[in-house]
Amino acid sequence: MSGSSASAPHAVTYSYLGPVGTFTWAALRQVPEAAGQVWRSVNNVGEALDDVVTGRSIGAVIAIENSVEGGVSATQDALANIPGLRITGEYLVPVDFVLVARPGTTLADVRVIAAHPVAYAQCHLWLDARLPEHEHLPATSNVSAAAQLLADNPIADAAVAPPGIEKEHAVAVLAEHIGDNPNAVTRFVLVTSSTTIPPRTGADKTSVIVELPTDQPGALVEMLEQFATRGVNLSLLESRPIGDELGRYRFVIDLDGHVLDERVADALLGLKRFSPKVLFLGSYPRADKVAVTVTSRYDDEVFIDARDWLRGLISGEPDEP
Ligand SMILES: O=C(O)C(=O)Cc1ccccc1
């Protein structure tokens, strides 16, 4: 295992939803700069982000989206509400689940199942079909779900956990591959408080959170036009309630490209002019490293040429016939 749990003064620390063995831990193992640093296991996303805000940790790895359930709302809301956070990297972890219990337990004995809510949501078809009368006991993580089976006076009979858990804890596997989608993948992000934007790689993503002007018919279309008219593709668009009154939503958006791409910068300027609140969460390399391609009319040079043309007109140069 890379990383260490021992704390040293002024050590570079990364926070993650622990303990060791969670999918979040697997994501942190993909962060090159975290290798050999201190890894701090925390119980929830709020705690991880608080570590970053207070400077206790230099970064936190948190789950932001999965291919079955969509955006992780706790993460989206935390990023919208806690100022000064930036996403600097993304990492993909395939997620597969097993059902475990104390040795000797059979499937027929299982009534209460400990599971992280996101994991539970991804296994509910399997659980509903095999154990229709089960009860869900929420756990703080996939590994803590299994660990609590071995606590004194455990409440749960079984737990949803990552494969391999039986090597770390004295539990027995009752069933494998219980996830409802065999290709499920969770996307994690590295969040820091540094405002330095990672360099442009050509295979980048930008995350923003946008509020719409109130009571303006067509505002959503106008927001989307900012991207469409600059050839910017969106890879995530979700609405979350702002929370102050019914009917007010903010939009969580991931788009293809980097803020240093002219078309992305221009789309952000358009958004800023129209929206009462735009929160830039960061531009960072895509986990899949797939280069972003655009048709030539959205290339950087086209925007630069247009700006030069306008500057020329303003400074008195004759327009070309
Ligand atoms: O990181 C983990 O293992 C967690 O418990 C959170 C989680 C839950 C379900 C899918 C991915 C991450």
Ligand as a Chemical Component Dictionary entry (heavy atoms), coordinates in Angstrom:
data_LIG
# 
_chem_comp.id                   LIG 
_chem_comp.type                 NON-POLYMER 
_chem_comp.pdbx_formal_charge   0 
_chem_comp.three_letter_code    LIG 
# 
loop_
_chem_comp_atom.comp_id 
_chem_comp_atom.atom_id 
_chem_comp_atom.alt_atom_id 
_chem_comp_atom.type_symbol 
_chem_comp_atom.charge 
_chem_comp_atom.model_Cartn_x 
_chem_comp_atom.model_Cartn_y 
_chem_comp_atom.model_Cartn_z 
_chem_comp_atom.pdbx_ordinal 
LIG O1 O1 O 0 -15.361 4.768 -1.260 1  
LIG C1 C1 C 0 -16.157 3.934 -0.840 2  
LIG O2 O2 O 0 -15.925 2.731 -0.822 3  
LIG C2 C2 C 0 -17.474 4.383 -0.327 4  
LIG O3 O3 O 0 -17.978 3.847 0.598  5  
LIG C3 C3 C 0 -18.219 5.419 -1.128 6  
LIG C4 C4 C 0 -18.719 4.815 -2.387 7  
LIG C5 C5 C 0 -19.903 4.092 -2.398 8  
LIG C6 C6 C 0 -20.330 3.496 -3.578 9  
LIG C7 C7 C 0 -19.603 3.636 -4.738 10 
LIG C8 C8 C 0 -18.419 4.348 -4.715 11 
LIG C9 C9 C 0 -17.990 4.948 -3.534 12 
# 
loop_
_chem_comp_bond.comp_id 
_chem_comp_bond.atom_id_1 
_chem_comp_bond.atom_id_2 
_chem_comp_bond.value_order 
_chem_comp_bond.pdbx_ordinal 
LIG O1 C1 DOUB 1  
LIG C1 O2 SING 2  
LIG C1 C2 SING 3  
LIG C2 O3 DOUB 4  
LIG C2 C3 SING 5  
LIG C3 C4 SING 6  
LIG C4 C5 SING 7  
LIG C4 C9 DOUB 8  
LIG C5 C6 DOUB 9  
LIG C6 C7 SING 10 
LIG C7 C8 DOUB 11 
LIG C8 C9 SING 12 
# 
